[in-house]
């Protein structure tokens, strides 16, 4: 149980420290999703619940990852890189 909380907080730290690079932010979000899934799986296995909710959570996590990658690809094709410093809303 402690390991999943450590994974979550290290993912949050990585997300907050790498806020200028979109690819690293997406990777840390996936790491946070993985730690939440592990925590939920351990919680549900202690109470002998069904794991259908875990499957729904994994499905939503995969959809979120695919959407993030599609945004990343479109930004790289438009701007040439994935740093937030080059994006300007005012232009």
PDB file of N, CA, C and O in Angstrom:
ATOM      1  N   UNK A   1       0.825  -1.189   0.000  1.00  0.00           N
ATOM      2  CA  UNK A   1       0.000   0.000   0.000  1.00  0.00           C
ATOM      3  C   UNK A   1       0.873   1.258   0.000  1.00  0.00           C
ATOM      4  O   UNK A   1       0.559   2.246  -0.664  1.00  0.00           O
ATOM      5  N   UNK A   2       1.964   1.203   0.750  1.00  0.00           N
ATOM      6  CA  UNK A   2       2.867   2.351   0.808  1.00  0.00           C
ATOM      7  C   UNK A   2       3.511   2.604  -0.549  1.00  0.00           C
ATOM      8  O   UNK A   2       3.755   3.752  -0.921  1.00  0.00           O
ATOM      9  N   UNK A   3       3.785   1.532  -1.287  1.00  0.00           N
ATOM     10  CA  UNK A   3       4.434   1.660  -2.591  1.00  0.00           C
ATOM     11  C   UNK A   3       3.559   2.426  -3.578  1.00  0.00           C
ATOM     12  O   UNK A   3       4.072   3.230  -4.357  1.00  0.00           O
ATOM     13  N   UNK A   4       2.258   2.192  -3.558  1.00  0.00           N
ATOM     14  CA  UNK A   4       1.375   2.901  -4.487  1.00  0.00           C
ATOM     15  C   UNK A   4       1.273   4.377  -4.133  1.00  0.00           C
ATOM     16  O   UNK A   4       1.183   5.220  -5.025  1.00  0.00           O
ATOM     17  N   UNK A   5       1.286   4.703  -2.839  1.00  0.00           N
ATOM     18  CA  UNK A   5       1.277   6.114  -2.447  1.00  0.00           C
ATOM     19  C   UNK A   5       2.594   6.791  -2.823  1.00  0.00           C
ATOM     20  O   UNK A   5       2.604   7.951  -3.233  1.00  0.00           O
ATOM     21  N   UNK A   6       3.692   6.071  -2.684  1.00  0.00           N
ATOM     22  CA  UNK A   6       4.987   6.604  -3.105  1.00  0.00           C
ATOM     23  C   UNK A   6       5.009   6.832  -4.615  1.00  0.00           C
ATOM     24  O   UNK A   6       5.549   7.834  -5.084  1.00  0.00           O
ATOM     25  N   UNK A   7       4.427   5.909  -5.375  1.00  0.00           N
ATOM     26  CA  UNK A   7       4.338   6.075  -6.818  1.00  0.00           C
ATOM     27  C   UNK A   7       3.506   7.300  -7.171  1.00  0.00           C
ATOM     28  O   UNK A   7       3.874   8.070  -8.058  1.00  0.00           O
ATOM     29  N   UNK A   8       2.390   7.481  -6.482  1.00  0.00           N
ATOM     30  CA  UNK A   8       1.517   8.615  -6.764  1.00  0.00           C
ATOM     31  C   UNK A   8       2.229   9.934  -6.493  1.00  0.00           C
ATOM     32  O   UNK A   8       2.204  10.835  -7.332  1.00  0.00           O
ATOM     33  N   UNK A   9       2.856  10.053  -5.342  1.00  0.00           N
ATOM     34  CA  UNK A   9       3.497  11.317  -4.999  1.00  0.00           C
ATOM     35  C   UNK A   9       4.743  11.586  -5.841  1.00  0.00           C
ATOM     36  O   UNK A   9       5.061  12.744  -6.113  1.00  0.00           O
ATOM     37  N   UNK A  10       5.446  10.545  -6.255  1.00  0.00           N
ATOM     38  CA  UNK A  10       6.573  10.771  -7.156  1.00  0.00           C
ATOM     39  C   UNK A  10       6.079  11.186  -8.546  1.00  0.00           C
ATOM     40  O   UNK A  10       6.742  11.974  -9.220  1.00  0.00           O
ATOM     41  N   UNK A  11       4.938  10.672  -8.978  1.00  0.00           N
ATOM     42  CA  UNK A  11       4.349  11.111 -10.243  1.00  0.00           C
ATOM     43  C   UNK A  11       3.882  12.553 -10.188  1.00  0.00           C
ATOM     44  O   UNK A  11       4.031  13.296 -11.157  1.00  0.00           O
ATOM     45  N   UNK A  12       3.313  12.951  -9.051  1.00  0.00           N
ATOM     46  CA  UNK A  12       2.887  14.347  -8.893  1.00  0.00           C
ATOM     47  C   UNK A  12       4.100  15.269  -8.865  1.00  0.00           C
ATOM     48  O   UNK A  12       4.072  16.358  -9.438  1.00  0.00           O
ATOM     49  N   UNK A  13       5.164  14.830  -8.198  1.00  0.00           N
ATOM     50  CA  UNK A  13       6.393  15.637  -8.168  1.00  0.00           C
ATOM     51  C   UNK A  13       6.981  15.773  -9.572  1.00  0.00           C
ATOM     52  O   UNK A  13       7.408  16.860  -9.961  1.00  0.00           O
ATOM     53  N   UNK A  14       7.006  14.679 -10.335  1.00  0.00           N
ATOM     54  CA  UNK A  14       7.522  14.735 -11.700  1.00  0.00           C
ATOM     55  C   UNK A  14       6.638  15.619 -12.577  1.00  0.00           C
ATOM     56  O   UNK A  14       7.141  16.342 -13.437  1.00  0.00           O
ATOM     57  N   UNK A  15       5.336  15.564 -12.363  1.00  0.00           N
ATOM     58  CA  UNK A  15       4.411  16.400 -13.135  1.00  0.00           C
ATOM     59  C   UNK A  15       4.637  17.877 -12.849  1.00  0.00           C
ATOM     60  O   UNK A  15       4.604  18.704 -13.760  1.00  0.00           O
ATOM     61  N   UNK A  16       4.864  18.201 -11.593  1.00  0.00           N
ATOM     62  CA  UNK A  16       5.050  19.610 -11.246  1.00  0.00           C
ATOM     63  C   UNK A  16       6.444  20.115 -11.618  1.00  0.00           C
ATOM     64  O   UNK A  16       6.613  21.303 -11.894  1.00  0.00           O
ATOM     65  N   UNK A  17       7.437  19.238 -11.629  1.00  0.00           N
ATOM     66  CA  UNK A  17       8.791  19.681 -11.953  1.00  0.00           C
ATOM     67  C   UNK A  17       9.022  19.788 -13.462  1.00  0.00           C
ATOM     68  O   UNK A  17       9.821  20.618 -13.898  1.00  0.00           O
ATOM     69  N   UNK A  18       8.351  18.980 -14.256  1.00  0.00           N
ATOM     70  CA  UNK A  18       8.539  18.980 -15.710  1.00  0.00           C
ATOM     71  C   UNK A  18       7.376  19.652 -16.420  1.00  0.00           C
ATOM     72  O   UNK A  18       6.886  19.139 -17.426  1.00  0.00           O
ATOM     73  N   UNK A  19       6.932  20.783 -15.916  1.00  0.00           N
ATOM     74  CA  UNK A  19       5.740  21.426 -16.458  1.00  0.00           C
ATOM     75  C   UNK A  19       5.980  22.147 -17.782  1.00  0.00           C
ATOM     76  O   UNK A  19       5.020  22.587 -18.414  1.00  0.00           O
ATOM     77  N   UNK A  20       7.224  22.280 -18.216  1.00  0.00           N
ATOM     78  CA  UNK A  20       7.512  22.966 -19.474  1.00  0.00           C
ATOM     79  C   UNK A  20       7.588  22.026 -20.662  1.00  0.00           C
ATOM     80  O   UNK A  20       7.635  22.488 -21.802  1.00  0.00           O
ATOM     81  N   UNK A  21       7.602  20.743 -20.436  1.00  0.00           N
ATOM     82  CA  UNK A  21       7.778  19.752 -21.493  1.00  0.00           C
ATOM     83  C   UNK A  21       6.530  18.879 -21.549  1.00  0.00           C
ATOM     84  O   UNK A  21       6.232  18.165 -20.591  1.00  0.00           O
ATOM     85  N   UNK A  22       5.801  18.929 -22.653  1.00  0.00           N
ATOM     86  CA  UNK A  22       4.505  18.264 -22.741  1.00  0.00           C
ATOM     87  C   UNK A  22       4.618  16.748 -22.705  1.00  0.00           C
ATOM     88  O   UNK A  22       3.785  16.091 -22.079  1.00  0.00           O
ATOM     89  N   UNK A  23       5.618  16.175 -23.356  1.00  0.00           N
ATOM     90  CA  UNK A  23       5.763  14.720 -23.373  1.00  0.00           C
ATOM     91  C   UNK A  23       6.045  14.171 -21.976  1.00  0.00           C
ATOM     92  O   UNK A  23       5.481  13.147 -21.588  1.00  0.00           O
ATOM     93  N   UNK A  24       6.901  14.835 -21.228  1.00  0.00           N
ATOM     94  CA  UNK A  24       7.178  14.385 -19.864  1.00  0.00           C
ATOM     95  C   UNK A  24       5.972  14.558 -18.958  1.00  0.00           C
ATOM     96  O   UNK A  24       5.766  13.764 -18.041  1.00  0.00           O
ATOM     97  N   UNK A  25       5.168  15.592 -19.206  1.00  0.00           N
ATOM     98  CA  UNK A  25       3.934  15.749 -18.430  1.00  0.00           C
ATOM     99  C   UNK A  25       2.962  14.610 -18.711  1.00  0.00           C
ATOM    100  O   UNK A  25       2.322  14.098 -17.793  1.00  0.00           O
ATOM    101  N   UNK A  26       2.849  14.214 -19.970  1.00  0.00           N
ATOM    102  CA  UNK A  26       1.952  13.109 -20.317  1.00  0.00           C
ATOM    103  C   UNK A  26       2.442  11.788 -19.715  1.00  0.00           C
ATOM    104  O   UNK A  26       1.640  10.976 -19.254  1.00  0.00           O
ATOM    105  N   UNK A  27       3.756  11.581 -19.723  1.00  0.00           N
ATOM    106  CA  UNK A  27       4.304  10.361 -19.126  1.00  0.00           C
ATOM    107  C   UNK A  27       4.072  10.330 -17.619  1.00  0.00           C
ATOM    108  O   UNK A  27       3.767   9.274 -17.065  1.00  0.00           O
ATOM    109  N   UNK A  28       4.210  11.457 -16.959  1.00  0.00           N
ATOM    110  CA  UNK A  28       3.964  11.474 -15.515  1.00  0.00           C
ATOM    111  C   UNK A  28       2.478  11.299 -15.207  1.00  0.00           C
ATOM    112  O   UNK A  28       2.126  10.713 -14.183  1.00  0.00           O
ATOM    113  N   UNK A  29       1.606  11.799 -16.079  1.00  0.00           N
ATOM    114  CA  UNK A  29       0.168  11.553 -15.878  1.00  0.00           C
ATOM    115  C   UNK A  29      -0.166  10.074 -16.021  1.00  0.00           C
ATOM    116  O   UNK A  29      -0.991   9.547 -15.275  1.00  0.00           O
ATOM    117  N   UNK A  30       0.466   9.411 -16.970  1.00  0.00           N
ATOM    118  CA  UNK A  30       0.252   7.969 -17.115  1.00  0.00           C
ATOM    119  C   UNK A  30       0.798   7.209 -15.905  1.00  0.00           C
ATOM    120  O   UNK A  30       0.222   6.205 -15.486  1.00  0.00           O
ATOM    121  N   UNK A  31       1.895   7.684 -15.354  1.00  0.00           N
ATOM    122  CA  UNK A  31       2.447   7.066 -14.151  1.00  0.00           C
ATOM    123  C   UNK A  31       1.502   7.252 -12.962  1.00  0.00           C
ATOM    124  O   UNK A  31       1.348   6.348 -12.140  1.00  0.00           O
ATOM    125  N   UNK A  32       0.874   8.420 -12.873  1.00  0.00           N
ATOM    126  CA  UNK A  32      -0.109   8.664 -11.812  1.00  0.00           C
ATOM    127  C   UNK A  32      -1.312   7.752 -12.000  1.00  0.00           C
ATOM    128  O   UNK A  32      -1.830   7.204 -11.027  1.00  0.00           O
ATOM    129  N   UNK A  33      -1.763   7.583 -13.241  1.00  0.00           N
ATOM    130  CA  UNK A  33      -2.882   6.671 -13.505  1.00  0.00           C
ATOM    131  C   UNK A  33      -2.533   5.238 -13.125  1.00  0.00           C
ATOM    132  O   UNK A  33      -3.363   4.516 -12.574  1.00  0.00           O
ATOM    133  N   UNK A  34      -1.313   4.832 -13.419  1.00  0.00           N
ATOM    134  CA  UNK A  34      -0.873   3.488 -13.063  1.00  0.00           C
ATOM    135  C   UNK A  34      -0.844   3.296 -11.555  1.00  0.00           C
ATOM    136  O   UNK A  34      -1.240   2.241 -11.060  1.00  0.00           O
ATOM    137  N   UNK A  35      -0.385   4.294 -10.822  1.00  0.00           N
ATOM    138  CA  UNK A  35      -0.354   4.179  -9.364  1.00  0.00           C
ATOM    139  C   UNK A  35      -1.762   4.171  -8.783  1.00  0.00           C
ATOM    140  O   UNK A  35      -2.026   3.455  -7.817  1.00  0.00           O
ATOM    141  N   UNK A  36      -2.665   4.955  -9.355  1.00  0.00           N
ATOM    142  CA  UNK A  36      -4.057   4.927  -8.893  1.00  0.00           C
ATOM    143  C   UNK A  36      -4.708   3.584  -9.176  1.00  0.00           C
ATOM    144  O   UNK A  36      -5.487   3.082  -8.365  1.00  0.00           O
ATOM    145  N   UNK A  37      -4.386   2.996 -10.335  1.00  0.00           N
ATOM    146  CA  UNK A  37      -4.919   1.677 -10.651  1.00  0.00           C
ATOM    147  C   UNK A  37      -4.398   0.628  -9.676  1.00  0.00           C
ATOM    148  O   UNK A  37      -5.157  -0.229  -9.221  1.00  0.00           O
ATOM    149  N   UNK A  38      -3.118   0.690  -9.355  1.00  0.00           N
ATOM    150  CA  UNK A  38      -2.545  -0.256  -8.401  1.00  0.00           C
ATOM    151  C   UNK A  38      -3.189  -0.099  -7.034  1.00  0.00           C
ATOM    152  O   UNK A  38      -3.504  -1.090  -6.376  1.00  0.00           O
ATOM    153  N   UNK A  39      -3.385   1.136  -6.607  1.00  0.00           N
ATOM    154  CA  UNK A  39      -4.025   1.387  -5.318  1.00  0.00           C
ATOM    155  C   UNK A  39      -5.464   0.877  -5.298  1.00  0.00           C
ATOM    156  O   UNK A  39      -5.899   0.277  -4.315  1.00  0.00           O
ATOM    157  N   UNK A  40      -6.197   1.113  -6.377  1.00  0.00           N
ATOM    158  CA  UNK A  40      -7.576   0.646  -6.447  1.00  0.00           C
ATOM    159  C   UNK A  40      -7.641  -0.877  -6.504  1.00  0.00           C
ATOM    160  O   UNK A  40      -8.518  -1.482  -5.887  1.00  0.00           O
ATOM    161  N   UNK A  41      -6.729  -1.497  -7.232  1.00  0.00           N
ATOM    162  CA  UNK A  41      -6.697  -2.952  -7.315  1.00  0.00           C
ATOM    163  C   UNK A  41      -6.416  -3.578  -5.952  1.00  0.00           C
ATOM    164  O   UNK A  41      -7.048  -4.563  -5.571  1.00  0.00           O
ATOM    165  N   UNK A  42      -5.462  -2.999  -5.220  1.00  0.00           N
ATOM    166  CA  UNK A  42      -5.163  -3.516  -3.879  1.00  0.00           C
ATOM    167  C   UNK A  42      -6.330  -3.308  -2.922  1.00  0.00           C
ATOM    168  O   UNK A  42      -6.620  -4.170  -2.093  1.00  0.00           O
ATOM    169  N   UNK A  43      -6.994  -2.170  -3.039  1.00  0.00           N
ATOM    170  CA  UNK A  43      -8.147  -1.893  -2.172  1.00  0.00           C
ATOM    171  C   UNK A  43      -9.290  -2.853  -2.464  1.00  0.00           C
ATOM    172  O   UNK A  43      -9.907  -3.381  -1.539  1.00  0.00           O
ATOM    173  N   UNK A  44      -9.578  -3.085  -3.733  1.00  0.00           N
ATOM    174  CA  UNK A  44     -10.687  -3.975  -4.086  1.00  0.00           C
ATOM    175  C   UNK A  44     -10.363  -5.436  -3.809  1.00  0.00           C
ATOM    176  O   UNK A  44     -11.269  -6.224  -3.538  1.00  0.00           O
ATOM    177  N   UNK A  45      -9.102  -5.808  -3.871  1.00  0.00           N
ATOM    178  CA  UNK A  45      -8.763  -7.200  -3.580  1.00  0.00           C
ATOM    179  C   UNK A  45      -8.851  -7.497  -2.084  1.00  0.00           C
ATOM    180  O   UNK A  45      -9.054  -8.650  -1.706  1.00  0.00           O
ATOM    181  N   UNK A  46      -8.705  -6.503  -1.237  1.00  0.00           N
ATOM    182  CA  UNK A  46      -8.853  -6.725   0.201  1.00  0.00           C
ATOM    183  C   UNK A  46     -10.293  -7.009   0.604  1.00  0.00           C
ATOM    184  O   UNK A  46     -10.542  -7.708   1.585  1.00  0.00           O
ATOM    185  N   UNK A  47     -11.236  -6.467  -0.153  1.00  0.00           N
ATOM    186  CA  UNK A  47     -12.647  -6.622   0.189  1.00  0.00           C
ATOM    187  C   UNK A  47     -13.380  -7.615  -0.703  1.00  0.00           C
ATOM    188  O   UNK A  47     -14.599  -7.751  -0.591  1.00  0.00           O
ATOM    189  N   UNK A  48     -12.673  -8.307  -1.581  1.00  0.00           N
ATOM    190  CA  UNK A  48     -13.238  -9.330  -2.462  1.00  0.00           C
ATOM    191  C   UNK A  48     -14.344  -8.777  -3.359  1.00  0.00           C
ATOM    192  O   UNK A  48     -15.343  -9.450  -3.611  1.00  0.00           O
ATOM    193  N   UNK A  49     -14.160  -7.558  -3.835  1.00  0.00           N
ATOM    194  CA  UNK A  49     -15.121  -6.968  -4.759  1.00  0.00           C
ATOM    195  C   UNK A  49     -14.820  -7.432  -6.170  1.00  0.00           C
ATOM    196  O   UNK A  49     -13.772  -8.019  -6.439  1.00  0.00           O
ATOM    197  N   UNK A  50     -15.749  -7.162  -7.057  1.00  0.00           N
ATOM    198  CA  UNK A  50     -15.526  -7.454  -8.464  1.00  0.00           C
ATOM    199  C   UNK A  50     -14.569  -6.424  -9.053  1.00  0.00           C
ATOM    200  O   UNK A  50     -14.485  -5.296  -8.568  1.00  0.00           O
ATOM    201  N   UNK A  51     -13.865  -6.809 -10.077  1.00  0.00           N
ATOM    202  CA  UNK A  51     -12.863  -5.947 -10.675  1.00  0.00           C
ATOM    203  C   UNK A  51     -13.358  -5.267 -11.945  1.00  0.00           C
ATOM    204  O   UNK A  51     -12.544  -4.835 -12.761  1.00  0.00           O
ATOM    205  N   UNK A  52     -14.664  -5.162 -12.134  1.00  0.00           N
ATOM    206  CA  UNK A  52     -15.187  -4.504 -13.323  1.00  0.00           C
ATOM    207  C   UNK A  52     -14.879  -3.015 -13.304  1.00  0.00           C
ATOM    208  O   UNK A  52     -14.636  -2.417 -14.352  1.00  0.00           O
ATOM    209  N   UNK A  53     -14.887  -2.423 -12.134  1.00  0.00           N
ATOM    210  CA  UNK A  53     -14.569  -0.999 -12.043  1.00  0.00           C
ATOM    211  C   UNK A  53     -13.116  -0.749 -12.435  1.00  0.00           C
ATOM    212  O   UNK A  53     -12.807   0.293 -13.014  1.00  0.00           O
ATOM    213  N   UNK A  54     -12.228  -1.676 -12.132  1.00  0.00           N
ATOM    214  CA  UNK A  54     -10.825  -1.542 -12.546  1.00  0.00           C
ATOM    215  C   UNK A  54     -10.706  -1.589 -14.068  1.00  0.00           C
ATOM    216  O   UNK A  54      -9.898  -0.864 -14.650  1.00  0.00           O
ATOM    217  N   UNK A  55     -11.495  -2.427 -14.706  1.00  0.00           N
ATOM    218  CA  UNK A  55     -11.465  -2.500 -16.167  1.00  0.00           C
ATOM    219  C   UNK A  55     -11.991  -1.206 -16.788  1.00  0.00           C
ATOM    220  O   UNK A  55     -11.456  -0.744 -17.796  1.00  0.00           O
ATOM    221  N   UNK A  56     -13.029  -0.621 -16.200  1.00  0.00           N
ATOM    222  CA  UNK A  56     -13.549   0.659 -16.689  1.00  0.00           C
ATOM    223  C   UNK A  56     -12.511   1.751 -16.497  1.00  0.00           C
ATOM    224  O   UNK A  56     -12.327   2.598 -17.371  1.00  0.00           O
ATOM    225  N   UNK A  57     -11.832   1.735 -15.353  1.00  0.00           N
ATOM    226  CA  UNK A  57     -10.786   2.725 -15.087  1.00  0.00           C
ATOM    227  C   UNK A  57      -9.638   2.589 -16.082  1.00  0.00           C
ATOM    228  O   UNK A  57      -9.120   3.596 -16.565  1.00  0.00           O
ATOM    229  N   UNK A  58      -9.239   1.367 -16.390  1.00  0.00           N
ATOM    230  CA  UNK A  58      -8.178   1.160 -17.383  1.00  0.00           C
ATOM    231  C   UNK A  58      -8.609   1.628 -18.769  1.00  0.00           C
ATOM    232  O   UNK A  58      -7.802   2.187 -19.512  1.00  0.00           O
ATOM    233  N   UNK A  59      -9.860   1.407 -19.118  1.00  0.00           N
ATOM    234  CA  UNK A  59     -10.371   1.860 -20.408  1.00  0.00           C
ATOM    235  C   UNK A  59     -10.322   3.373 -20.515  1.00  0.00           C
ATOM    236  O   UNK A  59      -9.908   3.915 -21.540  1.00  0.00           O
ATOM    237  N   UNK A  60     -10.744   4.057 -19.458  1.00  0.00           N
ATOM    238  CA  UNK A  60     -10.703   5.518 -19.457  1.00  0.00           C
ATOM    239  C   UNK A  60      -9.273   6.043 -19.462  1.00  0.00           C
ATOM    240  O   UNK A  60      -8.995   7.080 -20.063  1.00  0.00           O
ATOM    241  N   UNK A  61      -8.370   5.338 -18.800  1.00  0.00           N
ATOM    242  CA  UNK A  61      -6.964   5.749 -18.796  1.00  0.00           C
ATOM    243  C   UNK A  61      -6.339   5.616 -20.179  1.00  0.00           C
ATOM    244  O   UNK A  61      -5.554   6.467 -20.594  1.00  0.00           O
ATOM    245  N   UNK A  62      -6.686   4.553 -20.886  1.00  0.00           N
ATOM    246  CA  UNK A  62      -6.175   4.366 -22.245  1.00  0.00           C
ATOM    247  C   UNK A  62      -6.736   5.438 -23.170  1.00  0.00           C
ATOM    248  O   UNK A  62      -6.015   5.958 -24.021  1.00  0.00           O
ATOM    249  N   UNK A  63      -8.008   5.774 -23.014  1.00  0.00           N
ATOM    250  CA  UNK A  63      -8.598   6.840 -23.829  1.00  0.00           C
ATOM    251  C   UNK A  63      -7.932   8.178 -23.550  1.00  0.00           C
ATOM    252  O   UNK A  63      -7.702   8.964 -24.469  1.00  0.00           O
ATOM    253  N   UNK A  64      -7.625   8.438 -22.292  1.00  0.00           N
ATOM    254  CA  UNK A  64      -6.944   9.680 -21.919  1.00  0.00           C
ATOM    255  C   UNK A  64      -5.536   9.722 -22.509  1.00  0.00           C
ATOM    256  O   UNK A  64      -5.090  10.771 -22.976  1.00  0.00           O
ATOM    257  N   UNK A  65      -4.842   8.600 -22.491  1.00  0.00           N
ATOM    258  CA  UNK A  65      -3.500   8.542 -23.058  1.00  0.00           C
ATOM    259  C   UNK A  65      -3.507   8.746 -24.561  1.00  0.00           C
ATOM    260  O   UNK A  65      -2.648   9.446 -25.099  1.00  0.00           O
ATOM    261  N   UNK A  66      -4.464   8.144 -25.237  1.00  0.00           N
ATOM    262  CA  UNK A  66      -4.553   8.300 -26.692  1.00  0.00           C
ATOM    263  C   UNK A  66      -4.908   9.738 -27.067  1.00  0.00           C
ATOM    264  O   UNK A  66      -4.396  10.266 -28.054  1.00  0.00           O
ATOM    265  N   UNK A  67      -5.771  10.364 -26.293  1.00  0.00           N
ATOM    266  CA  UNK A  67      -6.120  11.758 -26.555  1.00  0.00           C
ATOM    267  C   UNK A  67      -4.928  12.677 -26.318  1.00  0.00           C
ATOM    268  O   UNK A  67      -4.701  13.610 -27.088  1.00  0.00           O
ATOM    269  N   UNK A  68      -4.169  12.422 -25.266  1.00  0.00           N
ATOM    270  CA  UNK A  68      -2.971  13.213 -24.998  1.00  0.00           C
ATOM    271  C   UNK A  68      -1.923  13.062 -26.083  1.00  0.00           C
ATOM    272  O   UNK A  68      -1.286  14.041 -26.472  1.00  0.00           O
ATOM    273  N   UNK A  69      -1.739  11.842 -26.577  1.00  0.00           N
ATOM    274  CA  UNK A  69      -0.775  11.634 -27.658  1.00  0.00           C
ATOM    275  C   UNK A  69      -1.213  12.291 -28.957  1.00  0.00           C
ATOM    276  O   UNK A  69      -0.376  12.787 -29.712  1.00  0.00           O
ATOM    277  N   UNK A  70      -2.505  12.302 -29.225  1.00  0.00           N
ATOM    278  CA  UNK A  70      -2.974  12.966 -30.439  1.00  0.00           C
ATOM    279  C   UNK A  70      -2.790  14.479 -30.344  1.00  0.00           C
ATOM    280  O   UNK A  70      -2.465  15.124 -31.341  1.00  0.00           O
ATOM    281  N   UNK A  71      -2.992  15.049 -29.163  1.00  0.00           N
ATOM    282  CA  UNK A  71      -2.729  16.482 -28.978  1.00  0.00           C
ATOM    283  C   UNK A  71      -1.239  16.760 -29.116  1.00  0.00           C
ATOM    284  O   UNK A  71      -0.848  17.772 -29.697  1.00  0.00           O
ATOM    285  N   UNK A  72      -0.404  15.867 -28.584  1.00  0.00           N
ATOM    286  CA  UNK A  72       1.041  16.034 -28.701  1.00  0.00           C
ATOM    287  C   UNK A  72       1.490  16.005 -30.157  1.00  0.00           C
ATOM    288  O   UNK A  72       2.311  16.825 -30.567  1.00  0.00           O
ATOM    289  N   UNK A  73       0.966  15.079 -30.934  1.00  0.00           N
ATOM    290  CA  UNK A  73       1.338  14.978 -32.345  1.00  0.00           C
ATOM    291  C   UNK A  73       0.892  16.212 -33.116  1.00  0.00           C
ATOM    292  O   UNK A  73       1.630  16.721 -33.960  1.00  0.00           O
ATOM    293  N   UNK A  74      -0.311  16.693 -32.829  1.00  0.00           N
ATOM    294  CA  UNK A  74      -0.783  17.881 -33.547  1.00  0.00           C
ATOM    295  C   UNK A  74       0.028  19.117 -33.170  1.00  0.00           C
ATOM    296  O   UNK A  74       0.283  19.966 -34.024  1.00  0.00           O
ATOM    297  N   UNK A  75       0.438  19.234 -31.908  1.00  0.00           N
ATOM    298  CA  UNK A  75       1.264  20.374 -31.512  1.00  0.00           C
ATOM    299  C   UNK A  75       2.656  20.304 -32.128  1.00  0.00           C
ATOM    300  O   UNK A  75       3.212  21.330 -32.520  1.00  0.00           O
ATOM    301  N   UNK A  76       3.223  19.107 -32.215  1.00  0.00           N
ATOM    302  CA  UNK A  76       4.551  18.969 -32.816  1.00  0.00           C
ATOM    303  C   UNK A  76       4.491  19.256 -34.311  1.00  0.00           C
ATOM    304  O   UNK A  76       5.414  19.854 -34.863  1.00  0.00           O
ATOM    305  N   UNK A  77       3.426  18.840 -34.962  1.00  0.00           N
ATOM    306  CA  UNK A  77       3.298  19.138 -36.394  1.00  0.00           C
ATOM    307  C   UNK A  77       3.078  20.625 -36.635  1.00  0.00           C
ATOM    308  O   UNK A  77       3.517  21.156 -37.655  1.00  0.00           O
ATOM    309  N   UNK A  78       2.409  21.298 -35.718  1.00  0.00           N
ATOM    310  CA  UNK A  78       2.132  22.720 -35.896  1.00  0.00           C
ATOM    311  C   UNK A  78       3.331  23.584 -35.538  1.00  0.00           C
ATOM    312  O   UNK A  78       3.725  24.452 -36.316  1.00  0.00           O
ATOM    313  N   UNK A  79       3.914  23.353 -34.363  1.00  0.00           N
ATOM    314  CA  UNK A  79       4.962  24.232 -33.853  1.00  0.00           C
ATOM    315  C   UNK A  79       6.372  23.677 -34.016  1.00  0.00           C
ATOM    316  O   UNK A  79       7.331  24.448 -33.973  1.00  0.00           O
ATOM    317  N   UNK A  80       6.532  22.391 -34.197  1.00  0.00           N
ATOM    318  CA  UNK A  80       7.847  21.817 -34.385  1.00  0.00           C
ATOM    319  C   UNK A  80       8.478  21.268 -33.124  1.00  0.00           C
ATOM    320  O   UNK A  80       9.473  20.549 -33.216  1.00  0.00           O
ATOM    321  N   UNK A  81       7.948  21.573 -31.947  1.00  0.00           N
ATOM    322  CA  UNK A  81       8.461  21.022 -30.696  1.00  0.00           C
ATOM    323  C   UNK A  81       7.322  20.956 -29.687  1.00  0.00           C
ATOM    324  O   UNK A  81       6.186  21.318 -29.992  1.00  0.00           O
ATOM    325  N   UNK A  82       7.639  20.491 -28.484  1.00  0.00           N
ATOM    326  CA  UNK A  82       6.584  20.350 -27.481  1.00  0.00           C
ATOM    327  C   UNK A  82       6.888  21.123 -26.200  1.00  0.00           C
ATOM    328  O   UNK A  82       6.447  20.740 -25.117  1.00  0.00           O
ATOM    329  N   UNK A  83       7.635  22.200 -26.331  1.00  0.00           N
ATOM    330  CA  UNK A  83       7.878  23.069 -25.180  1.00  0.00           C
ATOM    331  C   UNK A  83       6.778  24.119 -25.087  1.00  0.00           C
ATOM    332  O   UNK A  83       6.337  24.664 -26.099  1.00  0.00           O
ATOM    333  N   UNK A  84       6.347  24.393 -23.873  1.00  0.00           N
ATOM    334  CA  UNK A  84       5.282  25.366 -23.694  1.00  0.00           C
ATOM    335  C   UNK A  84       5.756  26.798 -23.884  1.00  0.00           C
ATOM    336  O   UNK A  84       4.928  27.701 -24.003  1.00  0.00           O
ATOM    337  N   UNK A  85       7.061  27.033 -23.915  1.00  0.00           N
ATOM    338  CA  UNK A  85       7.581  28.378 -24.075  1.00  0.00           C
ATOM    339  C   UNK A  85       7.316  28.925 -25.476  1.00  0.00           C
ATOM    340  O   UNK A  85       7.193  30.136 -25.656  1.00  0.00           O
ATOM    341  N   UNK A  86       7.230  28.048 -26.455  1.00  0.00           N
ATOM    342  CA  UNK A  86       7.040  28.512 -27.840  1.00  0.00           C
ATOM    343  C   UNK A  86       5.578  28.716 -28.191  1.00  0.00           C
ATOM    344  O   UNK A  86       5.281  29.304 -29.230  1.00  0.00           O
ATOM    345  N   UNK A  87       4.657  28.253 -27.362  1.00  0.00           N
ATOM    346  CA  UNK A  87       3.239  28.428 -27.636  1.00  0.00           C
ATOM    347  C   UNK A  87       2.815  29.819 -27.166  1.00  0.00           C
ATOM    348  O   UNK A  87       3.146  30.233 -26.055  1.00  0.00           O
ATOM    349  N   UNK A  88       2.100  30.518 -27.995  1.00  0.00           N
ATOM    350  CA  UNK A  88       1.610  31.829 -27.615  1.00  0.00           C
ATOM    351  C   UNK A  88       0.155  31.942 -28.034  1.00  0.00           C
ATOM    352  O   UNK A  88      -0.182  31.751 -29.203  1.00  0.00           O
ATOM    353  N   UNK A  89      -0.691  32.250 -27.088  1.00  0.00           N
ATOM    354  CA  UNK A  89      -2.114  32.391 -27.369  1.00  0.00           C
ATOM    355  C   UNK A  89      -2.389  33.742 -28.016  1.00  0.00           C
ATOM    356  O   UNK A  89      -3.374  33.896 -28.737  1.00  0.00           O
ATOM    357  N   UNK A  90      -1.535  34.709 -27.767  1.00  0.00           N
ATOM    358  CA  UNK A  90      -1.774  36.056 -28.263  1.00  0.00           C
ATOM    359  C   UNK A  90      -1.437  36.218 -29.740  1.00  0.00           C
ATOM    360  O   UNK A  90      -1.880  37.195 -30.343  1.00  0.00           O
ATOM    361  N   UNK A  91      -0.681  35.317 -30.352  1.00  0.00           N
ATOM    362  CA  UNK A  91      -0.290  35.470 -31.752  1.00  0.00           C
ATOM    363  C   UNK A  91      -1.395  35.104 -32.642  1.00  0.00           C
ATOM    364  O   UNK A  91      -1.252  35.169 -33.863  1.00  0.00           O
TER     365      UNK A  91
END
